[in-house]
Amino acid sequence: MFDSHISGLLSGALLRKVLNNDPISLFEFNCITGILVAGNIPFDTSFASGTRKNPASLQLTIHLSPTSTLVLVVSLEPGSSVFSPSP
């Protein structure tokens, strides 16, 4: 079940928007977290409110295994995010 949910998430158009750094709506972000919850996949989120300098953004950390994580930075508005993915 875990694999099918992750495969669906990784192959979806919504993830392509995130990877292209296109802004997504809060509804779309909730869809991503809903897929993770339905698949019983652990994740963490962080939120940075927008300022005059930086847009509102979210950081989603998906825990794939004890040694592997996937970090997605999601812009809720156009512009450069406050978050920068860890190396």
PDB file with one MODEL, atoms N, CA, C and O in Angstrom:
MODEL        1
ATOM      1  N   MET A   1       0.830  -1.191   0.000  1.00  0.00           N
ATOM      2  CA  MET A   1       0.000   0.000   0.000  1.00  0.00           C
ATOM      3  C   MET A   1       0.878   1.260   0.000  1.00  0.00           C
ATOM      4  O   MET A   1       0.596   2.219  -0.719  1.00  0.00           O
ATOM      5  N   PHE A   2       1.935   1.250   0.806  1.00  0.00           N
ATOM      6  CA  PHE A   2       2.855   2.383   0.878  1.00  0.00           C
ATOM      7  C   PHE A   2       3.404   2.695  -0.514  1.00  0.00           C
ATOM      8  O   PHE A   2       3.426   3.853  -0.931  1.00  0.00           O
ATOM      9  N   ASP A   3       3.846   1.659  -1.231  1.00  0.00           N
ATOM     10  CA  ASP A   3       4.454   1.865  -2.550  1.00  0.00           C
ATOM     11  C   ASP A   3       3.477   2.444  -3.552  1.00  0.00           C
ATOM     12  O   ASP A   3       3.849   3.316  -4.338  1.00  0.00           O
ATOM     13  N   SER A   4       2.230   1.979  -3.544  1.00  0.00           N
ATOM     14  CA  SER A   4       1.267   2.489  -4.520  1.00  0.00           C
ATOM     15  C   SER A   4       0.922   3.949  -4.249  1.00  0.00           C
ATOM     16  O   SER A   4       0.727   4.713  -5.194  1.00  0.00           O
ATOM     17  N   HIS A   5       0.843   4.354  -2.983  1.00  0.00           N
ATOM     18  CA  HIS A   5       0.554   5.751  -2.667  1.00  0.00           C
ATOM     19  C   HIS A   5       1.726   6.652  -3.053  1.00  0.00           C
ATOM     20  O   HIS A   5       1.519   7.724  -3.622  1.00  0.00           O
ATOM     21  N   ILE A   6       2.945   6.230  -2.751  1.00  0.00           N
ATOM     22  CA  ILE A   6       4.124   7.023  -3.115  1.00  0.00           C
ATOM     23  C   ILE A   6       4.263   7.084  -4.628  1.00  0.00           C
ATOM     24  O   ILE A   6       4.567   8.144  -5.174  1.00  0.00           O
ATOM     25  N   SER A   7       4.046   5.970  -5.315  1.00  0.00           N
ATOM     26  CA  SER A   7       4.137   5.960  -6.780  1.00  0.00           C
ATOM     27  C   SER A   7       3.120   6.919  -7.392  1.00  0.00           C
ATOM     28  O   SER A   7       3.443   7.654  -8.325  1.00  0.00           O
ATOM     29  N   GLY A   8       1.903   6.915  -6.874  1.00  0.00           N
ATOM     30  CA  GLY A   8       0.875   7.817  -7.368  1.00  0.00           C
ATOM     31  C   GLY A   8       1.233   9.267  -7.129  1.00  0.00           C
ATOM     32  O   GLY A   8       1.016  10.118  -7.992  1.00  0.00           O
ATOM     33  N   LEU A   9       1.782   9.551  -5.961  1.00  0.00           N
ATOM     34  CA  LEU A   9       2.177  10.922  -5.630  1.00  0.00           C
ATOM     35  C   LEU A   9       3.327  11.387  -6.511  1.00  0.00           C
ATOM     36  O   LEU A   9       3.297  12.500  -7.036  1.00  0.00           O
ATOM     37  N   LEU A  10       4.341  10.544  -6.677  1.00  0.00           N
ATOM     38  CA  LEU A  10       5.525  10.932  -7.434  1.00  0.00           C
ATOM     39  C   LEU A  10       5.265  11.050  -8.935  1.00  0.00           C
ATOM     40  O   LEU A  10       5.978  11.776  -9.627  1.00  0.00           O
ATOM     41  N   SER A  11       4.261  10.352  -9.441  1.00  0.00           N
ATOM     42  CA  SER A  11       4.000  10.406 -10.876  1.00  0.00           C
ATOM     43  C   SER A  11       2.907  11.407 -11.236  1.00  0.00           C
ATOM     44  O   SER A  11       2.593  11.572 -12.415  1.00  0.00           O
ATOM     45  N   GLY A  12       2.337  12.063 -10.269  1.00  0.00           N
ATOM     46  CA  GLY A  12       1.210  12.947 -10.519  1.00  0.00           C
ATOM     47  C   GLY A  12       1.578  14.322 -11.041  1.00  0.00           C
ATOM     48  O   GLY A  12       2.702  14.796 -10.879  1.00  0.00           O
ATOM     49  N   ALA A  13       0.594  14.951 -11.676  1.00  0.00           N
ATOM     50  CA  ALA A  13       0.768  16.301 -12.225  1.00  0.00           C
ATOM     51  C   ALA A  13       1.013  17.323 -11.122  1.00  0.00           C
ATOM     52  O   ALA A  13       1.717  18.311 -11.329  1.00  0.00           O
ATOM     53  N   LEU A  14       0.431  17.085  -9.953  1.00  0.00           N
ATOM     54  CA  LEU A  14       0.603  18.018  -8.843  1.00  0.00           C
ATOM     55  C   LEU A  14       2.065  18.069  -8.400  1.00  0.00           C
ATOM     56  O   LEU A  14       2.591  19.147  -8.128  1.00  0.00           O
ATOM     57  N   LEU A  15       2.718  16.919  -8.327  1.00  0.00           N
ATOM     58  CA  LEU A  15       4.130  16.906  -7.949  1.00  0.00           C
ATOM     59  C   LEU A  15       4.982  17.596  -9.013  1.00  0.00           C
ATOM     60  O   LEU A  15       5.966  18.259  -8.684  1.00  0.00           O
ATOM     61  N   ARG A  16       4.613  17.446 -10.283  1.00  0.00           N
ATOM     62  CA  ARG A  16       5.352  18.146 -11.344  1.00  0.00           C
ATOM     63  C   ARG A  16       5.264  19.659 -11.148  1.00  0.00           C
ATOM     64  O   ARG A  16       6.234  20.374 -11.399  1.00  0.00           O
ATOM     65  N   LYS A  17       4.102  20.152 -10.698  1.00  0.00           N
ATOM     66  CA  LYS A  17       3.984  21.585 -10.410  1.00  0.00           C
ATOM     67  C   LYS A  17       4.946  21.990  -9.305  1.00  0.00           C
ATOM     68  O   LYS A  17       5.607  23.024  -9.398  1.00  0.00           O
ATOM     69  N   VAL A  18       5.024  21.168  -8.253  1.00  0.00           N
ATOM     70  CA  VAL A  18       5.913  21.464  -7.130  1.00  0.00           C
ATOM     71  C   VAL A  18       7.365  21.454  -7.598  1.00  0.00           C
ATOM     72  O   VAL A  18       8.134  22.350  -7.249  1.00  0.00           O
ATOM     73  N   LEU A  19       7.745  20.451  -8.383  1.00  0.00           N
ATOM     74  CA  LEU A  19       9.129  20.336  -8.854  1.00  0.00           C
ATOM     75  C   LEU A  19       9.506  21.455  -9.817  1.00  0.00           C
ATOM     76  O   LEU A  19      10.677  21.822  -9.910  1.00  0.00           O
ATOM     77  N   ASN A  20       8.530  21.999 -10.530  1.00  0.00           N
ATOM     78  CA  ASN A  20       8.782  23.134 -11.425  1.00  0.00           C
ATOM     79  C   ASN A  20       8.757  24.466 -10.677  1.00  0.00           C
ATOM     80  O   ASN A  20       8.913  25.526 -11.283  1.00  0.00           O
ATOM     81  N   ASN A  21       8.561  24.409  -9.368  1.00  0.00           N
ATOM     82  CA  ASN A  21       8.461  25.587  -8.515  1.00  0.00           C
ATOM     83  C   ASN A  21       7.289  26.482  -8.910  1.00  0.00           C
ATOM     84  O   ASN A  21       7.342  27.699  -8.733  1.00  0.00           O
ATOM     85  N   ASP A  22       6.231  25.873  -9.445  1.00  0.00           N
ATOM     86  CA  ASP A  22       5.000  26.602  -9.732  1.00  0.00           C
ATOM     87  C   ASP A  22       4.206  26.725  -8.434  1.00  0.00           C
ATOM     88  O   ASP A  22       4.162  25.774  -7.654  1.00  0.00           O
ATOM     89  N   PRO A  23       3.586  27.862  -8.189  1.00  0.00           N
ATOM     90  CA  PRO A  23       2.787  27.996  -6.973  1.00  0.00           C
ATOM     91  C   PRO A  23       1.593  27.038  -7.007  1.00  0.00           C
ATOM     92  O   PRO A  23       0.994  26.815  -8.059  1.00  0.00           O
ATOM     93  N   ILE A  24       1.262  26.483  -5.853  1.00  0.00           N
ATOM     94  CA  ILE A  24       0.077  25.644  -5.747  1.00  0.00           C
ATOM     95  C   ILE A  24      -0.823  26.224  -4.669  1.00  0.00           C
ATOM     96  O   ILE A  24      -0.385  27.018  -3.835  1.00  0.00           O
ATOM     97  N   SER A  25      -2.067  25.823  -4.697  1.00  0.00           N
ATOM     98  CA  SER A  25      -3.022  26.319  -3.697  1.00  0.00           C
ATOM     99  C   SER A  25      -2.926  25.490  -2.423  1.00  0.00           C
ATOM    100  O   SER A  25      -2.364  24.394  -2.419  1.00  0.00           O
ATOM    101  N   LEU A  26      -3.471  26.017  -1.366  1.00  0.00           N
ATOM    102  CA  LEU A  26      -3.511  25.291  -0.105  1.00  0.00           C
ATOM    103  C   LEU A  26      -4.338  24.017  -0.263  1.00  0.00           C
ATOM    104  O   LEU A  26      -4.029  22.998   0.354  1.00  0.00           O
ATOM    105  N   PHE A  27      -5.377  24.068  -1.076  1.00  0.00           N
ATOM    106  CA  PHE A  27      -6.187  22.879  -1.354  1.00  0.00           C
ATOM    107  C   PHE A  27      -5.332  21.781  -1.984  1.00  0.00           C
ATOM    108  O   PHE A  27      -5.438  20.615  -1.602  1.00  0.00           O
ATOM    109  N   GLU A  28      -4.487  22.149  -2.946  1.00  0.00           N
ATOM    110  CA  GLU A  28      -3.620  21.170  -3.595  1.00  0.00           C
ATOM    111  C   GLU A  28      -2.610  20.595  -2.607  1.00  0.00           C
ATOM    112  O   GLU A  28      -2.317  19.400  -2.644  1.00  0.00           O
ATOM    113  N   PHE A  29      -2.077  21.436  -1.725  1.00  0.00           N
ATOM    114  CA  PHE A  29      -1.154  20.942  -0.702  1.00  0.00           C
ATOM    115  C   PHE A  29      -1.868  19.958   0.219  1.00  0.00           C
ATOM    116  O   PHE A  29      -1.300  18.933   0.596  1.00  0.00           O
ATOM    117  N   ASN A  30      -3.108  20.266   0.579  1.00  0.00           N
ATOM    118  CA  ASN A  30      -3.881  19.350   1.421  1.00  0.00           C
ATOM    119  C   ASN A  30      -4.145  18.026   0.722  1.00  0.00           C
ATOM    120  O   ASN A  30      -4.227  16.989   1.380  1.00  0.00           O
ATOM    121  N   CYS A  31      -4.278  18.043  -0.600  1.00  0.00           N
ATOM    122  CA  CYS A  31      -4.427  16.797  -1.362  1.00  0.00           C
ATOM    123  C   CYS A  31      -3.183  15.931  -1.209  1.00  0.00           C
ATOM    124  O   CYS A  31      -3.284  14.718  -1.029  1.00  0.00           O
ATOM    125  N   ILE A  32      -2.007  16.558  -1.281  1.00  0.00           N
ATOM    126  CA  ILE A  32      -0.756  15.815  -1.112  1.00  0.00           C
ATOM    127  C   ILE A  32      -0.698  15.198   0.276  1.00  0.00           C
ATOM    128  O   ILE A  32      -0.385  14.015   0.415  1.00  0.00           O
ATOM    129  N   THR A  33      -0.996  15.981   1.301  1.00  0.00           N
ATOM    130  CA  THR A  33      -0.938  15.434   2.658  1.00  0.00           C
ATOM    131  C   THR A  33      -2.014  14.368   2.872  1.00  0.00           C
ATOM    132  O   THR A  33      -1.806  13.425   3.636  1.00  0.00           O
ATOM    133  N   GLY A  34      -3.152  14.509   2.209  1.00  0.00           N
ATOM    134  CA  GLY A  34      -4.199  13.493   2.300  1.00  0.00           C
ATOM    135  C   GLY A  34      -3.744  12.160   1.731  1.00  0.00           C
ATOM    136  O   GLY A  34      -4.055  11.106   2.285  1.00  0.00           O
ATOM    137  N   ILE A  35      -3.004  12.203   0.618  1.00  0.00           N
ATOM    138  CA  ILE A  35      -2.452  10.976   0.032  1.00  0.00           C
ATOM    139  C   ILE A  35      -1.459  10.337   0.995  1.00  0.00           C
ATOM    140  O   ILE A  35      -1.442   9.117   1.159  1.00  0.00           O
ATOM    141  N   LEU A  36      -0.636  11.161   1.628  1.00  0.00           N
ATOM    142  CA  LEU A  36       0.346  10.638   2.585  1.00  0.00           C
ATOM    143  C   LEU A  36      -0.337  10.014   3.797  1.00  0.00           C
ATOM    144  O   LEU A  36       0.076   8.952   4.263  1.00  0.00           O
ATOM    145  N   VAL A  37      -1.376  10.663   4.309  1.00  0.00           N
ATOM    146  CA  VAL A  37      -2.110  10.122   5.461  1.00  0.00           C
ATOM    147  C   VAL A  37      -2.792   8.810   5.078  1.00  0.00           C
ATOM    148  O   VAL A  37      -2.739   7.838   5.831  1.00  0.00           O
ATOM    149  N   ALA A  38      -3.437   8.784   3.900  1.00  0.00           N
ATOM    150  CA  ALA A  38      -4.129   7.568   3.455  1.00  0.00           C
ATOM    151  C   ALA A  38      -3.149   6.403   3.289  1.00  0.00           C
ATOM    152  O   ALA A  38      -3.505   5.250   3.533  1.00  0.00           O
ATOM    153  N   GLY A  39      -1.934   6.702   2.879  1.00  0.00           N
ATOM    154  CA  GLY A  39      -0.918   5.674   2.707  1.00  0.00           C
ATOM    155  C   GLY A  39      -0.125   5.377   3.963  1.00  0.00           C
ATOM    156  O   GLY A  39       0.798   4.563   3.931  1.00  0.00           O
ATOM    157  N   ASN A  40      -0.470   6.026   5.080  1.00  0.00           N
ATOM    158  CA  ASN A  40       0.227   5.856   6.350  1.00  0.00           C
ATOM    159  C   ASN A  40       1.725   6.146   6.193  1.00  0.00           C
ATOM    160  O   ASN A  40       2.574   5.426   6.719  1.00  0.00           O
ATOM    161  N   ILE A  41       2.022   7.217   5.458  1.00  0.00           N
ATOM    162  CA  ILE A  41       3.400   7.625   5.188  1.00  0.00           C
ATOM    163  C   ILE A  41       3.740   8.806   6.094  1.00  0.00           C
ATOM    164  O   ILE A  41       3.064   9.833   6.030  1.00  0.00           O
ATOM    165  N   PRO A  42       4.770   8.689   6.938  1.00  0.00           N
ATOM    166  CA  PRO A  42       5.101   9.773   7.864  1.00  0.00           C
ATOM    167  C   PRO A  42       5.670  10.993   7.144  1.00  0.00           C
ATOM    168  O   PRO A  42       6.431  10.875   6.184  1.00  0.00           O
ATOM    169  N   PHE A  43       5.277  12.168   7.638  1.00  0.00           N
ATOM    170  CA  PHE A  43       5.752  13.419   7.049  1.00  0.00           C
ATOM    171  C   PHE A  43       5.706  14.526   8.091  1.00  0.00           C
ATOM    172  O   PHE A  43       5.016  14.422   9.105  1.00  0.00           O
ATOM    173  N   ASP A  44       6.457  15.591   7.815  1.00  0.00           N
ATOM    174  CA  ASP A  44       6.467  16.802   8.640  1.00  0.00           C
ATOM    175  C   ASP A  44       6.230  17.988   7.720  1.00  0.00           C
ATOM    176  O   ASP A  44       6.602  17.958   6.547  1.00  0.00           O
ATOM    177  N   THR A  45       5.608  19.037   8.259  1.00  0.00           N
ATOM    178  CA  THR A  45       5.410  20.258   7.483  1.00  0.00           C
ATOM    179  C   THR A  45       5.892  21.464   8.286  1.00  0.00           C
ATOM    180  O   THR A  45       5.854  21.472   9.517  1.00  0.00           O
ATOM    181  N   SER A  46       6.340  22.470   7.562  1.00  0.00           N
ATOM    182  CA  SER A  46       6.698  23.761   8.143  1.00  0.00           C
ATOM    183  C   SER A  46       6.085  24.838   7.263  1.00  0.00           C
ATOM    184  O   SER A  46       5.986  24.675   6.047  1.00  0.00           O
ATOM    185  N   PHE A  47       5.674  25.942   7.885  1.00  0.00           N
ATOM    186  CA  PHE A  47       5.043  27.035   7.160  1.00  0.00           C
ATOM    187  C   PHE A  47       5.791  28.327   7.435  1.00  0.00           C
ATOM    188  O   PHE A  47       6.138  28.619   8.579  1.00  0.00           O
ATOM    189  N   ALA A  48       6.041  29.103   6.381  1.00  0.00           N
ATOM    190  CA  ALA A  48       6.626  30.441   6.511  1.00  0.00           C
ATOM    191  C   ALA A  48       5.646  31.422   5.878  1.00  0.00           C
ATOM    192  O   ALA A  48       5.341  31.328   4.689  1.00  0.00           O
ATOM    193  N   SER A  49       5.160  32.353   6.674  1.00  0.00           N
ATOM    194  CA  SER A  49       4.202  33.325   6.140  1.00  0.00           C
ATOM    195  C   SER A  49       4.905  34.278   5.178  1.00  0.00           C
ATOM    196  O   SER A  49       6.108  34.515   5.287  1.00  0.00           O
ATOM    197  N   GLY A  50       4.153  34.806   4.258  1.00  0.00           N
ATOM    198  CA  GLY A  50       4.703  35.714   3.265  1.00  0.00           C
ATOM    199  C   GLY A  50       5.073  37.060   3.866  1.00  0.00           C
ATOM    200  O   GLY A  50       4.458  37.526   4.825  1.00  0.00           O
ATOM    201  N   THR A  51       6.079  37.663   3.285  1.00  0.00           N
ATOM    202  CA  THR A  51       6.514  39.011   3.666  1.00  0.00           C
ATOM    203  C   THR A  51       6.618  39.829   2.380  1.00  0.00           C
ATOM    204  O   THR A  51       6.300  39.338   1.296  1.00  0.00           O
ATOM    205  N   ARG A  52       7.055  41.050   2.505  1.00  0.00           N
ATOM    206  CA  ARG A  52       7.267  41.850   1.299  1.00  0.00           C
ATOM    207  C   ARG A  52       8.409  41.294   0.453  1.00  0.00           C
ATOM    208  O   ARG A  52       8.461  41.504  -0.759  1.00  0.00           O
ATOM    209  N   LYS A  53       9.323  40.581   1.112  1.00  0.00           N
ATOM    210  CA  LYS A  53      10.494  40.052   0.416  1.00  0.00           C
ATOM    211  C   LYS A  53      10.280  38.631  -0.114  1.00  0.00           C
ATOM    212  O   LYS A  53      10.705  38.313  -1.225  1.00  0.00           O
ATOM    213  N   ASN A  54       9.623  37.777   0.676  1.00  0.00           N
ATOM    214  CA  ASN A  54       9.463  36.372   0.324  1.00  0.00           C
ATOM    215  C   ASN A  54       7.997  35.967   0.330  1.00  0.00           C
ATOM    216  O   ASN A  54       7.221  36.456   1.151  1.00  0.00           O
ATOM    217  N   PRO A  55       7.608  35.068  -0.588  1.00  0.00           N
ATOM    218  CA  PRO A  55       6.227  34.607  -0.623  1.00  0.00           C
ATOM    219  C   PRO A  55       5.946  33.590   0.484  1.00  0.00           C
ATOM    220  O   PRO A  55       6.870  33.010   1.056  1.00  0.00           O
ATOM    221  N   ALA A  56       4.691  33.386   0.770  1.00  0.00           N
ATOM    222  CA  ALA A  56       4.303  32.328   1.705  1.00  0.00           C
ATOM    223  C   ALA A  56       4.708  30.989   1.103  1.00  0.00           C
ATOM    224  O   ALA A  56       4.532  30.758  -0.094  1.00  0.00           O
ATOM    225  N   SER A  57       5.248  30.112   1.936  1.00  0.00           N
ATOM    226  CA  SER A  57       5.688  28.821   1.429  1.00  0.00           C
ATOM    227  C   SER A  57       5.584  27.756   2.515  1.00  0.00           C
ATOM    228  O   SER A  57       5.493  28.054   3.705  1.00  0.00           O
ATOM    229  N   LEU A  58       5.599  26.521   2.067  1.00  0.00           N
ATOM    230  CA  LEU A  58       5.529  25.358   2.935  1.00  0.00           C
ATOM    231  C   LEU A  58       6.703  24.445   2.621  1.00  0.00           C
ATOM    232  O   LEU A  58       7.152  24.359   1.478  1.00  0.00           O
ATOM    233  N   GLN A  59       7.187  23.773   3.642  1.00  0.00           N
ATOM    234  CA  GLN A  59       8.198  22.740   3.432  1.00  0.00           C
ATOM    235  C   GLN A  59       7.591  21.427   3.878  1.00  0.00           C
ATOM    236  O   GLN A  59       7.103  21.318   5.003  1.00  0.00           O
ATOM    237  N   LEU A  60       7.615  20.434   3.013  1.00  0.00           N
ATOM    238  CA  LEU A  60       7.070  19.120   3.296  1.00  0.00           C
ATOM    239  C   LEU A  60       8.216  18.126   3.288  1.00  0.00           C
ATOM    240  O   LEU A  60       8.900  17.976   2.276  1.00  0.00           O
ATOM    241  N   THR A  61       8.431  17.448   4.403  1.00  0.00           N
ATOM    242  CA  THR A  61       9.471  16.429   4.512  1.00  0.00           C
ATOM    243  C   THR A  61       8.784  15.081   4.618  1.00  0.00           C
ATOM    244  O   THR A  61       8.073  14.814   5.587  1.00  0.00           O
ATOM    245  N   ILE A  62       8.995  14.230   3.621  1.00  0.00           N
ATOM    246  CA  ILE A  62       8.391  12.903   3.582  1.00  0.00           C
ATOM    247  C   ILE A  62       9.455  11.902   3.991  1.00  0.00           C
ATOM    248  O   ILE A  62      10.531  11.852   3.395  1.00  0.00           O
ATOM    249  N   HIS A  63       9.154  11.102   5.010  1.00  0.00           N
ATOM    250  CA  HIS A  63      10.092  10.105   5.527  1.00  0.00           C
ATOM    251  C   HIS A  63       9.837   8.777   4.816  1.00  0.00           C
ATOM    252  O   HIS A  63       8.873   8.075   5.121  1.00  0.00           O
ATOM    253  N   LEU A  64      10.717   8.437   3.860  1.00  0.00           N
ATOM    254  CA  LEU A  64      10.547   7.220   3.077  1.00  0.00           C
ATOM    255  C   LEU A  64      11.076   5.989   3.803  1.00  0.00           C
ATOM    256  O   LEU A  64      10.523   4.896   3.671  1.00  0.00           O
ATOM    257  N   SER A  65      12.130   6.167   4.558  1.00  0.00           N
ATOM    258  CA  SER A  65      12.722   5.094   5.366  1.00  0.00           C
ATOM    259  C   SER A  65      13.508   5.773   6.482  1.00  0.00           C
ATOM    260  O   SER A  65      13.608   6.999   6.501  1.00  0.00           O
ATOM    261  N   PRO A  66      14.063   5.004   7.409  1.00  0.00           N
ATOM    262  CA  PRO A  66      14.846   5.651   8.479  1.00  0.00           C
ATOM    263  C   PRO A  66      16.041   6.462   7.969  1.00  0.00           C
ATOM    264  O   PRO A  66      16.528   7.347   8.673  1.00  0.00           O
ATOM    265  N   THR A  67      16.515   6.171   6.762  1.00  0.00           N
ATOM    266  CA  THR A  67      17.682   6.884   6.238  1.00  0.00           C
ATOM    267  C   THR A  67      17.381   7.731   5.008  1.00  0.00           C
ATOM    268  O   THR A  67      18.278   8.401   4.495  1.00  0.00           O
ATOM    269  N   SER A  68      16.139   7.719   4.519  1.00  0.00           N
ATOM    270  CA  SER A  68      15.800   8.458   3.293  1.00  0.00           C
ATOM    271  C   SER A  68      14.611   9.375   3.516  1.00  0.00           C
ATOM    272  O   SER A  68      13.567   8.954   4.015  1.00  0.00           O
ATOM    273  N   THR A  69      14.785  10.641   3.137  1.00  0.00           N
ATOM    274  CA  THR A  69      13.685  11.601   3.203  1.00  0.00           C
ATOM    275  C   THR A  69      13.608  12.344   1.876  1.00  0.00           C
ATOM    276  O   THR A  69      14.594  12.470   1.149  1.00  0.00           O
ATOM    277  N   LEU A  70      12.427  12.823   1.590  1.00  0.00           N
ATOM    278  CA  LEU A  70      12.189  13.645   0.412  1.00  0.00           C
ATOM    279  C   LEU A  70      11.693  14.988   0.918  1.00  0.00           C
ATOM    280  O   LEU A  70      10.660  15.052   1.584  1.00  0.00           O
ATOM    281  N   VAL A  71      12.416  16.066   0.613  1.00  0.00           N
ATOM    282  CA  VAL A  71      12.058  17.396   1.084  1.00  0.00           C
ATOM    283  C   VAL A  71      11.539  18.196  -0.104  1.00  0.00           C
ATOM    284  O   VAL A  71      12.241  18.372  -1.099  1.00  0.00           O
ATOM    285  N   LEU A  72      10.302  18.682   0.009  1.00  0.00           N
ATOM    286  CA  LEU A  72       9.685  19.495  -1.033  1.00  0.00           C
ATOM    287  C   LEU A  72       9.396  20.878  -0.469  1.00  0.00           C
ATOM    288  O   LEU A  72       8.796  21.007   0.598  1.00  0.00           O
ATOM    289  N   VAL A  73       9.822  21.902  -1.182  1.00  0.00           N
ATOM    290  CA  VAL A  73       9.519  23.272  -0.806  1.00  0.00           C
ATOM    291  C   VAL A  73       8.435  23.747  -1.762  1.00  0.00           C
ATOM    292  O   VAL A  73       8.623  23.749  -2.978  1.00  0.00           O
ATOM    293  N   VAL A  74       7.305  24.148  -1.204  1.00  0.00           N
ATOM    294  CA  VAL A  74       6.124  24.500  -1.979  1.00  0.00           C
ATOM    295  C   VAL A  74       5.844  25.983  -1.829  1.00  0.00           C
ATOM    296  O   VAL A  74       5.599  26.464  -0.723  1.00  0.00           O
ATOM    297  N   SER A  75       5.878  26.708  -2.938  1.00  0.00           N
ATOM    298  CA  SER A  75       5.533  28.129  -2.915  1.00  0.00           C
ATOM    299  C   SER A  75       4.024  28.277  -3.046  1.00  0.00           C
ATOM    300  O   SER A  75       3.407  27.660  -3.915  1.00  0.00           O
ATOM    301  N   LEU A  76       3.441  29.085  -2.195  1.00  0.00           N
ATOM    302  CA  LEU A  76       2.013  29.364  -2.276  1.00  0.00           C
ATOM    303  C   LEU A  76       1.756  30.613  -3.114  1.00  0.00           C
ATOM    304  O   LEU A  76       0.614  30.914  -3.461  1.00  0.00           O
ATOM    305  N   GLU A  77       2.825  31.335  -3.434  1.00  0.00           N
ATOM    306  CA  GLU A  77       2.767  32.549  -4.255  1.00  0.00           C
ATOM    307  C   GLU A  77       4.005  32.552  -5.143  1.00  0.00           C
ATOM    308  O   GLU A  77       4.979  31.867  -4.834  1.00  0.00           O
ATOM    309  N   PRO A  78       3.990  33.306  -6.240  1.00  0.00           N
ATOM    310  CA  PRO A  78       5.203  33.380  -7.073  1.00  0.00           C
ATOM    311  C   PRO A  78       6.365  34.029  -6.324  1.00  0.00           C
ATOM    312  O   PRO A  78       6.154  34.922  -5.504  1.00  0.00           O
ATOM    313  N   GLY A  79       7.572  33.590  -6.599  1.00  0.00           N
ATOM    314  CA  GLY A  79       8.768  34.181  -5.987  1.00  0.00           C
ATOM    315  C   GLY A  79       9.643  33.111  -5.346  1.00  0.00           C
ATOM    316  O   GLY A  79       9.316  31.924  -5.380  1.00  0.00           O
ATOM    317  N   SER A  80      10.753  33.541  -4.765  1.00  0.00           N
ATOM    318  CA  SER A  80      11.689  32.639  -4.114  1.00  0.00           C
ATOM    319  C   SER A  80      11.280  32.372  -2.689  1.00  0.00           C
ATOM    320  O   SER A  80      10.923  33.295  -1.957  1.00  0.00           O
ATOM    321  N   SER A  81      11.327  31.128  -2.291  1.00  0.00           N
ATOM    322  CA  SER A  81      10.877  30.704  -0.972  1.00  0.00           C
ATOM    323  C   SER A  81      11.876  31.057   0.122  1.00  0.00           C
ATOM    324  O   SER A  81      13.061  31.265  -0.140  1.00  0.00           O
ATOM    325  N   VAL A  82      11.375  31.119   1.348  1.00  0.00           N
ATOM    326  CA  VAL A  82      12.217  31.322   2.521  1.00  0.00           C
ATOM    327  C   VAL A  82      13.035  30.052   2.763  1.00  0.00           C
ATOM    328  O   VAL A  82      14.198  30.121   3.161  1.00  0.00           O
ATOM    329  N   PHE A  83      12.418  28.894   2.522  1.00  0.00           N
ATOM    330  CA  PHE A  83      13.071  27.612   2.769  1.00  0.00           C
ATOM    331  C   PHE A  83      14.063  27.313   1.673  1.00  0.00           C
ATOM    332  O   PHE A  83      13.854  27.671   0.514  1.00  0.00           O
ATOM    333  N   SER A  84      15.132  26.663   2.042  1.00  0.00           N
ATOM    334  CA  SER A  84      16.042  26.104   1.052  1.00  0.00           C
ATOM    335  C   SER A  84      16.249  24.659   1.449  1.00  0.00           C
ATOM    336  O   SER A  84      16.588  24.386   2.601  1.00  0.00           O
ATOM    337  N   PRO A  85      16.055  23.721   0.529  1.00  0.00           N
ATOM    338  CA  PRO A  85      16.184  22.297   0.870  1.00  0.00           C
ATOM    339  C   PRO A  85      17.567  21.981   1.422  1.00  0.00           C
ATOM    340  O   PRO A  85      18.568  22.556   0.995  1.00  0.00           O
ATOM    341  N   SER A  86      17.606  21.064   2.369  1.00  0.00           N
ATOM    342  CA  SER A  86      18.883  20.619   2.949  1.00  0.00           C
ATOM    343  C   SER A  86      19.652  19.827   1.917  1.00  0.00           C
ATOM    344  O   SER A  86      19.051  19.151   1.083  1.00  0.00           O
ATOM    345  N   PRO A  87      20.981  19.899   1.958  1.00  0.00           N
ATOM    346  CA  PRO A  87      21.799  19.128   0.998  1.00  0.00           C
ATOM    347  C   PRO A  87      21.697  17.647   1.264  1.00  0.00           C
ATOM    348  O   PRO A  87      22.316  16.849   0.559  1.00  0.00           O
TER     349      PRO A  87
ENDMDL
END
